[in-house]
Amino acid sequence: MAEICRDIDEWIEEEVSRPIEEWEERQEERCREEECNWWMLCLNKLFCWLVTVLVKVVRWIVVTVGRWVTRTVCTIIAIVVDLVVALATGLWDVVVGIFTWDWERVRDGFVTVLGGALVAVLGLLRVGLLLDTVDFVREEIQESRLRDHVRGLLARRFARDPEALAAARRATGVDHGAFGLRLLGRATRAFVRSDRTGPDGGVPELVRWHEDPALDIDVRVLAGYDSEGFWRHGRPQVVGADERQVDAYLRDRGGRSFQIYPMSEGTLRHKTSVCAERSRELGLIYQFVLDEREVTDPAHVVLTTGQDDYDIDVLGRVNERVDPVGAREDLPTPHAGTVFAYAGTLIGLSAHLDDATGVDGTPFPGSFTSGVSVRDRVPDLVYEYVLAHELGHYFGLTHVDGYHRIMYTANPDAGTAPVTWWTLPSLILVEQQPKFVLDEAKAVWDYIVAGFPTEALTTRAH
């Protein structure tokens, strides 16, 4: 539903607002160039400007009110749809969990039902109290200020190339239409295959990993049949076998062909959808393409290597130390991969190519690849923003304080505070979900304009 609402909003800006704004620009230019007819006391120029101003006012009212009405209606429908889905899936999990003695599934079902009901009540209250309208106005002001910031960045980047500047301004919609850098992102579902063998053949590698005490790989945990902890499990997917057949495969040390994914395609699509929705606050317009890639190194199953190795070996990203130009050409295509787990309690990792500076002024050294990885955790109410968080790092953003900010992390090594003075009012009433702020959006565009190839800024990826 959120994607449909975004598409409608962008259509209004692109197909309704942009042509009128471009006409206004041409009309203003004509009014400036039109000669004053003294015999009419220059009323011809006055009339020209009055027509322009009138069109501007009418366009602003119609487009703004139209977008607000669309947003409000979409928000209410989305709340109802999400509530129905939460109740249906949650109750199904409770019933199935009871009959299969799967108490984690029962717990997840109750969390889904209660979380969905709470979000729906608060969401409708937010709309009824016009807090969603206040948020709409805030977003419009933030976007206007961000547009001004980006205009300045582009003007400095292409100061000696007027044609490239004009192309960049049109591609990003910084003057007219839907504003944002169009990014064609990739999201990869990694998987392990049960019948893959080493050079010597024989026992499948997945069985060997499972039996190797030096590796923290338990196939039943990978498949979701056992849990690594009551609050640390995800939603892996097994294709080609059920629990009984997987157990027989481990017992017989082979003899069955199936694949295990860290998460289902639907789960990954949900994460990309949330990422695309929230990243609009950064001036980024994502379109994700999903693919699948087999993992053949146990160090990338439970990720014990660094993100750079994963980027190169699994995602196929370019190593800047080997090919600096190729690594930079990777930047306009943000790439995320999935993992089953990390060494420790992490739920995501990232690598950004260029040095950056956090919004608090702290340095954020770059790496030699660009890419991110995420694992699945439930409930979505808490963990659905992980992909957006890691792709925030991709563009040089650092950790901040407060659960109400997407760039917050609970990792104790980060030293961030979970609650600020604005956290509870934001999450309970005003915004009701984690957000990016204007300073972060400006920092992202500083990073993009400074380091992205010219073609990425002067053309639209989609």
C-alpha positions, 0 to 999 in steps of 0.5 A: 500500500505504501508503494502505491501511495508513493507512486500516486504522490510522485505521479502528481508531482511529475505529471501535474505539477512539473509541466505547470511549473515549467510553464511558469518558468517560461512565462516569467522569462517572457514577462521579463523580456516583454517590452513595456507598452507606455501607451498602456502605462506598462499594464501589459507587463503587469498583466503578464506577471499577474497571470503568472502569480495567479497560476502559481497560487492555483497550482500550489493550492491544487497540487498541495491539497491534492497530495495532502488528500491523497496522503490522508486517504492512503494513510487511513487505508494503509492502517486498515489493511495493515491491521487486517494483515497483522490480525490474519497472520498473527492469529494463523501463527498462534493457531499453527504454533499451538497445534505444532507445539512451536511456542516461538511461533505462538509468541510471534503471533501474539506480538504481531496481533498486539503490535498491529492493533497498537500501531493501528490505534495510534495511527488513526489517533494521529490522523484524527488529531491532524498530527499526520497533517503537521508531519506533512507540512514538516516534510514539505518544509524539509524538502524545500530546504533540502532542494536549496542545499542540493542546488548549491551543491550541484552548482559548485560541482558543475560550475564549469559545465552548464550543460551537465548542471542543467541535466543534473537539475532536471534528473534530480527534480531539484527545480520541478517535479518529484525531487530525488536521486533515482537509484536502482538498488539491488537486494540479494537473497543469499542461500546455501545448497544441500547437495554442493560437494567439494573437489573430492566429492563425497559428503556435502559441504553443508553437512561438513560445516554442520559437523565442524566444531570450529564453525558456528553453523547448525543446519537446524538453526539455519532452517529455523527449526531450532532457535539461537535464542528466544529473541534472536530468531528470524524467518528463514525459508527452506525450499525442497524439504521439510523438517523431517527430511532435513533431519534425515539429510543430516543423519544420512550425511546427504541424499537430499537436494534443497536450499536454505535462505536467510529470509523469504522473498516476501520478507526481503521485499517488505524490508526494501519497501520500508527502506524506499519509503523512509529514504524519501526523507533523504531525497533518494527514490529507490527501485529495488531489483531482487536476485539470488546468489549461492554462498559457498564459503562458511565464513559468509553463512554466519558472517565472520569476515568483514563486510568488504570480503562479503561485498566482493565474494558474494555481491560481486562488488569491485575492490577499490584497491584493484580497480578504483574506477570500477569501485566508484562506478558501483556507487550509484547501485546500492547493493544489499545482501542477506546473511543467516547471522553474524559473529556476535549480536549484530543484525547488519553491516555496511561498507562505504567507499569514501571518508565521511563526517557524521552530523555531529562532526565525528569522522567516519573513515571509508573502506575499499568497497561499498555494500551492506548486509542484513539478517532477519529478526522479528518483530518487524515493528522493531527490525523492519528499518535495518536495511534503511539503517545500513544503507544510511551508512552506505551514504556516510551517515553515522549512529545517533541517539534515540529510538525515534531515529533510523540511524540509532543502534542498540549496539553497546559499542556505539555508545548511543543513548536509546532515549532523548527528550523527543523519543517518546512523543515522536514514537507515541504520537507525532511521527510514530516511526523512526525517521531521518532528519534534515541534517542527515539528508544534507550529509547524504547529498554532500556525500553523493555530489562529492563522490558519485560519477557525473552520469549518475547525477545527470541521468535517471536510473529509473 
